[in-house]
Amino acid sequence: MDSQHPRSDGPRRRCTFTASEKLAHLDAYEAACEQGDGGGYLRREGLYSSLISEWRKQRDAGVLAGKSPARRSAGCPPSRLRSRGSRGRTPV
């Protein structure tokens, strides 16, 4: 590929954020929104509003605070629940 091409060094690796970084970005973004500069904050930091929405949901669910998310049932994975409901009981 031509060295003048914007992606001559290959595809970029996606950024990953720790829980503390996500919380810090949420706090800073919400402070910027109070001043009417939420979009400017996202541009400066290179973030998308969809990330903010996703991180808010995680924060509200307690995932970012170190709590485990609410369980679906008493230890039964969702795939087993679905398979039990679709099959009838077989006589023993």
Steps between C-alpha positions, in 0.01 A plus 500: 500500500617855436655661810289813437181300557336576838489133597842399368596368844200263511171510687486672837454302816185585696538687824400324818409683818516388860200548727668797672575663163138453390374660821745790460386559141134488610561757775696729268242466220208577732687805635566614142131453415402731787712769333358420156819341368418127497563463129829684529612263775418198286696643205804589714510155658415310180193334653158421358171579670407132472790416734369751753153342479642152546718608792204671669302175481796312648538758777128492583505118510793512744742326266754784507491519880622142531163345575399197301200548271166360609464128440242371258389201707625273774821396327349366181660647185259659251569240232385219731185692589416541134563134418286376791205709391513390139518128573225314676573273790567144406347225712745311715 
